[in-house]
Amino acid sequence: MKHLSNSHGSSSSATFSLLRGAMLAALCLIPALFGGTTAQAAEPPLLGKRVFTFISLVRVNQIEVARDRNVGADEADIHTVAAVQAVRDNFTKAFPGGKMTWAFSWLALHDQRENYVGIRKQIVEYQRKYGDEITFIPGAYFAPMYNSREQVNKDLHEGLQLVSEMVGGGYRPKSVVAGFLAAENQRYLAEKENIHVVQGTIWSQYGIDNGDGDGSISYPYYPSLEHYCKPSQRASDFIDTVCLDGWTCDFLTARRAGFAGGFNSRQSLGPIETFMNLGPEVGLKEQLFVTDMHFNDGFKRNGFAWTTSIWEVCLGAKTFENLPGYGAEVRRRWPDMQCMTVGDFGEAFRRQFKNNGKLDYRFVERGSGIHGSDANLEIRWFMNRDFRLALLHDWTKEGDPEMVIDFTRYDLTAEEPKDFGRNWSLMNVINQKSSRPQDKPVLLSELSNEDQALIRRRLPELFKKVGAERPAPKQ
C-alpha cells in the first residue's frame, strides 16, 4: 500500500497537489503490481476511492444468540414495512444512487406474521430496484459466544439458502454480516459456500454488550486460521475471506473499555452513541469528524478510505431521519465518495490485495472534544500484517512523549476459545483497553529489543525521534 503523506496537520494547497500527484503516480503502477493492463488502471479496484458501506439489520428479538434462544427484548411490533421504508427512503435521500446491505436474522427469515412477510417482500423489491445486497446474520453479532462452530456452519448454510430462495432468480449474496465470526466459520464460508467477504470483527469492542473481541486491525484484512483477529501471515494459515469491521469508531473513545470514565467506548458512526446519545447536532458533528479522519487525512496516508456502520431497523424512523443531513454534508465535502454493498467492497479489496503482505494502514487523530474524544490528545495507529501499534500523547504540551498504549504482535501464535465464552479478544504485549496489569503505557524505547526490532523493520522513522535521553530498552 502506497503512503501518500506522513504529516500530522492540515496540508497546504501545494502539499496537497504533491500528494495528489503522488497518488496518481501510484495508481499508474497498479498494472505492474497486480498484473493488469493500462486500460484497467484507469479504474483501479479500490485505490483512489472513498467508500461508505451501510448495513441495516432485520430481526425479531433484540439479541437472537441462537436459533432457539434470545437474551433481549421482543422487537416484532416495531418491525413494520413502514419502518423498513423509512430506512431506505432516508438512505436514498442521504446517498442518491447508493447501494446498501440488508441482513436478516434466523427468526426474521422464518417468521410468518404479516409484518415480516411484508418486510421480506419489500426488501426483495429494493434489491431489484437499487441493487442492494441481502444476506444473513448468524447469532445476532455474537454467534461464537453462544454456538459451536459446527452449529454456526449449519446456520450459515441454511440461512444463506433461505436468502437465495427469498430473492429468487439464482440470487446469491457476496457477503455475510456476522458481528464476530470465528476463523473456522470464515474458512467454511470461503471453501464451502464460496463467500469471500465477512463483516466478521467489531473493532475494539470490549466490556460492552454480549461479547468482547478487541485485537484486530480496523481496515480490511485476510484472517488467520489461528484467530479471526489475527491477519494471516503466510499461505499455510490463509483464509480467503476479507474480514471487515462493523462500525467505524473514534479512535480516542475506542481506546477505553466499556463505559470507562463515563464515556461510551463505541462512539462511532453508529447512531446510538451519536445521534441518540449526544443529540442531533452534536451527534452529526462527531459523525462528520470521524468520517473526515478517514476521507481526508486517512485517504492521503492509505491511498483509499473506508467507513462503515450498521443501523438496525428497530431504531425507528426518527433515528433514520438523521441520515439525510449526514449524507448531504459527506457528499458536499467528498463528491467522489461511493456507497457500495459490503460484498462489492470486499470483492474490490480482493482484486486489489491478494494477501496481507502490502497492508500498511496508518491513521492520526486529534480528538474532537466531544464526549470521550479528548481534544488535547493525539493518537497514531499503525496496522499491518506483523502488528498493530498505537502511540498516544498530549499534543497541547510541548515535548509530551508519545506512549505505547497498544502493541499487538501478529507474528506470535494465537488461539481462539475452544468452546463458548464472552472474550474472543487477541491480546499479547500491550492492549489499549488497560484491562490487564501489563497494559501500562510505556515509551517505545521501553519495549523489549525483540519488540523494537519488529517495529523498526516496518517503521524505522519512529526511532529517529527517540533520543539518547530515553531510557535504555528492556532485555
C-alpha positions in Angstrom: 0.0 0.0 0.0 1.4 3.4 -1.0 1.8 6.0 1.7 0.9 9.4 0.4 1.7 11.5 3.5 3.2 11.3 6.9 2.3 14.8 8.1 0.2 15.2 11.1 -1.5 18.6 10.4 -3.5 20.1 7.6 -1.8 20.2 4.2 -1.3 23.4 2.3 -2.6 23.5 -1.3 0.9 23.0 -2.7 1.4 20.0 -0.4 -2.0 18.6 -1.5 -1.0 18.9 -5.1 2.1 16.9 -4.5 0.1 14.3 -2.6 -2.4 14.0 -5.3 0.3 13.7 -7.9 2.0 11.0 -5.8 -1.3 9.1 -5.6 -1.9 9.3 -9.3 1.6 8.1 -9.9 1.0 5.2 -7.5 -2.2 4.3 -9.3 -0.3 4.2 -12.6 1.8 1.4 -11.1 -1.2 -0.8 -10.4 -0.9 -2.8 -13.7 2.7 -3.8 -12.9 1.8 -4.7 -9.3 -1.3 -6.7 -10.0 -0.9 -7.9 -13.5 -3.5 -5.6 -15.2 -3.3 -3.5 -18.3 -3.0 0.2 -18.7 -6.7 0.4 -19.6 -7.6 -1.5 -16.4 -5.5 1.0 -14.4 -8.0 3.8 -15.3 -10.4 2.3 -12.9 -8.5 0.5 -10.1 -10.5 -1.8 -7.9 -10.0 0.2 -4.7 -7.1 2.6 -4.6 -8.2 6.2 -5.1 -11.7 5.6 -3.7 -13.6 6.8 -0.7 -16.2 4.2 0.2 -19.0 4.0 2.7 -20.7 0.7 3.4 -24.1 0.9 5.1 -25.9 -2.0 6.7 -29.4 -2.4 8.2 -30.4 -5.4 10.2 -33.9 -7.0 10.4 -34.5 -9.2 13.4 -37.4 -10.4 15.7 -35.7 -10.3 19.0 -33.0 -7.9 20.2 -30.2 -10.5 20.5 -31.0 -13.8 18.8 -27.9 -15.6 20.1 -29.1 -18.9 18.7 -31.9 -20.3 16.6 -34.0 -21.1 19.7 -32.6 -18.6 22.3 -32.6 -14.8 22.7 -31.3 -12.6 25.5 -33.0 -9.4 24.6 -36.4 -7.8 24.1 -39.0 -8.9 21.5 -38.9 -6.3 18.7 -41.5 -7.8 16.4 -44.0 -4.9 17.0 -41.5 -2.3 15.8 -40.5 -4.2 12.7 -43.0 -3.0 10.1 -43.0 -2.4 6.4 -43.2 1.3 7.1 -40.1 1.1 9.3 -38.2 -0.6 6.5 -39.4 2.0 4.0 -38.1 4.8 6.4 -34.7 3.2 6.3 -34.5 3.0 2.5 -36.1 6.4 1.9 -33.7 8.2 4.2 -30.7 6.3 2.8 -31.8 7.3 -0.7 -32.1 11.0 0.4 -28.7 10.7 2.0 -26.9 9.0 -0.8 -28.8 9.1 -4.1 -27.8 6.2 -6.3 -26.1 4.4 -3.4 -26.4 0.7 -2.6 -26.8 -0.7 0.9 -26.7 -4.1 2.6 -29.6 -5.8 4.4 -29.0 -8.6 6.9 -31.8 -10.9 8.1 -31.6 -12.9 11.4 -32.7 -16.5 11.5 -36.1 -15.7 13.0 -36.7 -12.8 10.6 -36.3 -15.2 7.7 -38.8 -17.7 9.2 -41.4 -15.5 10.9 -44.7 -15.9 9.0 -46.5 -13.0 10.6 -47.9 -10.4 8.2 -45.3 -7.7 9.0 -42.3 -10.0 8.4 -43.8 -11.4 5.2 -44.3 -7.8 4.0 -40.7 -6.8 5.1 -39.2 -9.6 3.2 -41.2 -8.7 0.1 -40.3 -5.0 0.4 -36.5 -5.6 0.7 -36.5 -8.0 -2.2 -38.1 -5.2 -4.3 -35.2 -2.9 -3.1 -32.7 -5.4 -4.3 -34.2 -5.4 -7.7 -34.7 -1.6 -7.9 -31.4 -0.4 -6.3 -29.1 -3.4 -6.5 -29.0 -3.7 -2.7 -27.4 -6.8 -1.2 -29.5 -9.1 1.0 -27.7 -11.5 3.3 -27.9 -13.5 6.6 -26.6 -12.7 10.1 -26.0 -15.7 12.5 -26.2 -15.3 16.2 -27.1 -11.6 16.4 -23.5 -10.4 16.3 -22.4 -13.0 18.9 -22.5 -16.4 17.2 -19.2 -17.8 18.5 -20.0 -16.7 22.1 -23.2 -18.9 22.2 -22.9 -21.6 19.5 -20.5 -24.3 18.5 -18.6 -23.8 15.2 -20.5 -26.7 13.7 -23.8 -25.1 14.6 -22.7 -21.8 13.1 -21.7 -23.5 9.9 -25.2 -25.2 9.7 -26.9 -21.8 10.4 -24.8 -20.2 7.7 -25.6 -22.8 5.1 -29.3 -22.9 5.8 -29.7 -19.1 6.3 -27.9 -18.3 3.1 -30.1 -20.9 1.3 -33.2 -19.2 2.7 -32.0 -15.8 1.4 -31.4 -17.2 -2.1 -34.9 -18.7 -2.1 -36.5 -15.5 -0.8 -34.9 -13.3 -3.5 -35.2 -15.9 -6.3 -33.6 -15.8 -9.8 -30.5 -17.6 -8.7 -29.5 -14.7 -6.3 -26.6 -15.3 -4.0 -25.1 -12.8 -1.6 -21.4 -11.9 -1.8 -21.0 -11.3 1.9 -22.2 -12.3 5.3 -22.8 -9.9 8.2 -21.8 -11.5 11.5 -20.6 -9.1 14.1 -18.0 -11.6 15.4 -17.2 -14.8 13.4 -14.7 -17.4 14.3 -11.8 -18.3 12.0 -13.2 -21.8 11.3 -16.5 -20.4 10.3 -14.9 -17.9 7.9 -12.9 -20.7 6.3 -16.2 -22.6 5.9 -17.7 -19.7 4.1 -14.8 -19.4 1.7 -14.4 -23.1 1.0 -17.9 -24.5 1.1 -20.2 -21.5 0.4 -17.9 -19.6 -2.0 -18.5 -16.4 0.0 -15.3 -14.4 0.5 -16.4 -11.3 2.3 -17.4 -11.3 6.0 -18.2 -8.5 8.4 -16.5 -10.6 11.0 -15.0 -8.3 13.6 -16.2 -5.5 15.7 -13.0 -3.5 16.1 -12.1 -2.5 19.7 -15.3 -3.9 21.3 -14.6 -4.8 24.9 -16.6 -4.6 28.1 -19.9 -3.8 26.3 -22.9 -5.7 25.0 -22.6 -9.5 24.9 -19.1 -10.2 23.7 -15.6 -8.9 23.6 -13.3 -9.0 20.6 -10.5 -6.4 20.6 -7.2 -7.1 18.9 -7.8 -6.9 15.1 -6.9 -4.2 12.7 -9.7 -1.8 11.8 -9.4 -1.9 8.0 -9.9 -5.0 5.7 -7.6 -8.0 6.1 -7.5 -11.7 5.5 -7.8 -13.6 8.8 -5.5 -16.4 10.1 -6.7 -19.9 10.7 -5.4 -19.4 14.3 -7.6 -16.5 15.2 -10.1 -14.3 13.4 -8.5 -11.1 14.8 -5.1 -12.1 13.5 -4.1 -11.2 9.9 -2.9 -14.3 8.0 0.9 -14.5 8.0 1.5 -16.9 5.2 -0.2 -19.3 2.7 -0.5 -22.1 5.3 -2.7 -20.0 7.7 -4.5 -18.1 5.0 -8.4 -17.8 4.9 -9.7 -16.4 1.7 -12.3 -14.1 3.3 -11.9 -10.4 3.6 -12.7 -9.7 7.2 -14.4 -6.3 7.8 -15.2 -4.2 10.8 -18.9 -3.3 11.6 -18.7 0.3 12.8 -16.0 2.9 12.2 -15.0 4.3 15.6 -13.5 7.4 17.0 -10.0 6.0 17.9 -9.7 8.0 21.1 -13.0 6.9 22.6 -12.4 3.3 21.4 -9.2 3.0 23.5 -11.4 2.7 26.6 -13.1 -0.4 27.9 -16.9 -0.4 28.0 -18.1 2.8 29.7 -14.8 3.6 31.5 -14.7 7.2 32.7 -18.4 7.6 32.0 -17.8 7.6 28.2 -19.1 5.2 25.6 -16.2 3.4 24.0 -18.3 2.6 21.0 -18.7 6.2 19.9 -18.6 5.9 16.2 -20.7 6.2 13.0 -23.4 4.2 14.8 -26.5 6.2 15.7 -27.0 5.0 19.2 -23.7 6.5 20.5 -24.0 9.7 18.5 -27.5 11.0 17.4 -29.4 9.2 20.1 -26.8 9.7 22.9 -25.4 13.2 22.1 -28.4 14.7 20.2 -28.8 15.5 16.5 -26.5 18.5 16.3 -23.6 17.2 18.4 -24.1 13.7 17.0 -23.7 15.0 13.5 -20.5 16.8 14.4 -19.0 13.7 15.8 -20.0 11.5 12.8 -18.6 14.1 10.4 -15.4 14.3 12.5 -14.9 10.5 12.3 -15.7 10.5 8.6 -13.2 13.3 7.9 -10.5 11.4 9.7 -10.7 8.7 7.0 -11.9 10.5 3.9 -9.4 13.4 4.3 -6.2 12.6 6.2 -6.6 8.8 6.1 -7.2 8.9 2.4 -3.9 10.7 1.9 -2.0 8.2 4.1 -3.5 5.0 2.8 -4.5 5.6 -0.8 -8.1 4.8 -0.2 -10.6 5.4 2.6 -13.4 3.3 4.0 -16.1 3.9 6.7 -18.9 1.6 7.7 -21.9 1.4 10.0 -24.8 -0.8 11.0 -28.2 0.8 11.8 -30.8 -1.7 12.9 -34.3 -1.3 11.6 -35.6 -1.3 15.2 -34.0 2.1 15.9 -37.1 3.7 14.3 -37.9 6.3 11.7 -36.9 9.3 13.9 -33.4 8.0 14.2 -33.1 7.4 10.4 -34.2 11.0 9.8 -30.7 12.0 10.9 -29.2 10.2 7.9 -30.0 12.7 5.1 -28.3 15.5 6.8 -25.2 13.4 7.4 -25.2 12.2 3.8 -25.7 15.6 2.3 -22.6 17.0 4.1 -20.5 14.0 3.3 -21.3 14.3 -0.4 -20.7 18.1 -0.3 -17.2 17.6 1.1 -16.3 14.5 -0.9 -18.4 14.4 -4.0 -16.4 11.4 -5.3 -17.4 9.1 -2.4 -19.3 5.9 -3.2 -21.8 3.8 -1.3 -21.1 0.2 -2.0 -22.6 -3.0 -0.7 -20.5 -5.0 1.8 -20.0 -7.7 -0.8 -18.9 -5.4 -3.6 -16.5 -3.5 -1.3 -14.9 -6.7 -0.1 -14.5 -8.1 -3.6 -12.9 -4.9 -4.7 -10.4 -5.4 -1.9 -9.8 -9.0 -3.0 -9.0 -7.8 -6.5 -6.6 -5.2 -5.2 -4.8 -7.2 -2.5 -4.2 -10.9 -2.8 -2.9 -11.3 0.7 -1.9 -9.1 3.7 1.7 -8.5 2.6 1.1 -5.0 1.3 -1.2 -3.9 4.0 0.2 -0.9 5.9 -2.6 1.2 7.4 -1.9 4.5 9.2 -4.2 6.8 11.0 -3.8 10.0 13.0 -6.5 11.6 15.2 -6.6 14.6 17.4 -9.8 14.4 19.4 -13.0 16.2 18.6 -13.6 17.3 22.1 -16.9 15.6 22.1 -17.7 13.3 25.0 -14.8 10.8 25.2 -12.8 12.1 22.3 -10.2 14.1 24.2 -9.4 17.3 22.3 -5.9 17.5 23.8 -4.8 14.1 22.8 -3.3 12.7 19.6 -3.4 9.1 18.8 -1.4 7.4 15.9 -2.3 3.9 14.8 -0.1 1.7 12.6 -1.7 -1.5 11.4 -0.1 -4.2 9.2 0.4 -7.9 8.8 3.0 -8.0 11.5 1.5 -5.9 14.3 -0.8 -3.1 15.3 0.8 -0.2 17.3 -0.9 2.8 18.9 1.0 5.8 20.2 -0.7 8.4 22.4 0.4 11.8 23.7 -0.9 15.3 24.7 -0.2 17.4 21.7 -1.0 20.6 23.6 2.0 20.1 25.9 5.3 20.8 24.2 7.6 17.8 24.4 5.0 15.4 25.8 6.3 12.0 24.8 4.3 9.5 22.8 3.4 6.4 24.8 2.7 3.0 23.5 -0.8 2.1 24.6 -1.3 -0.9 22.3 1.2 -3.2 20.7 -0.3 -6.4 19.4 2.0 -8.8 17.7 0.6 -10.9 14.9 3.7 -13.0 14.4 3.1 -14.7 17.7 0.9 -17.8 17.9 -2.8 -17.1 18.7 -5.7 -19.2 19.8 -9.4 -18.7 19.9 -11.5 -20.1 22.8 -12.2 -23.7 22.2 -15.8 -23.5 23.3 -18.2 -20.7 24.2 -17.3 -17.7 26.3 -17.5 -13.9 26.2 -14.0 -12.9 25.5 -12.7 -13.6 22.0 -10.0 -10.9 22.0 -6.5 -11.2 20.8 -4.2 -9.5 23.4 -0.5 -10.0 23.9 2.2 -7.4 24.6 0.1 -4.3 25.5 -3.6 -3.7 24.8 -5.3 -0.3 24.6 -8.1 -1.3 27.0 -5.8 -1.5 30.1 -7.7 -4.5 31.3 -4.6 -6.4 32.5 -1.7 -5.4 34.8 0.7 -5.4 31.9 -1.3 -2.9 29.9 0.5 0.1 31.2 1.6 2.7 28.7 5.4 2.7 28.0 7.8 4.6 25.8 8.7 3.0 22.6 12.2 2.6 23.8 11.0 0.7 26.9 9.7 -2.2 24.8 11.9 -5.2 24.6 14.7 -5.4 22.0 12.7 -8.0 20.1 9.6 -5.9 20.0 11.5 -2.8 18.9 13.3 -4.8 16.1 9.9 -5.9 14.8 8.6 -2.3 14.8 11.8 -0.9 13.3 11.6 -3.2 10.3 8.2 -1.6 9.4 8.6 1.9 10.9 12.2 3.0 11.1 11.2 6.6 11.1 9.7 6.2 14.6 13.1 5.6 16.1 14.7 8.7 14.7 12.6 10.7 17.2 13.8 8.6 20.1 16.7 10.5 21.6 19.5 9.4 23.8 17.7 10.8 26.8 15.1 8.0 26.6 15.6 5.0 28.9 17.5 2.0 27.7 15.4 -0.8 26.3 14.4 -3.7 28.5 16.1 -7.0 27.8 
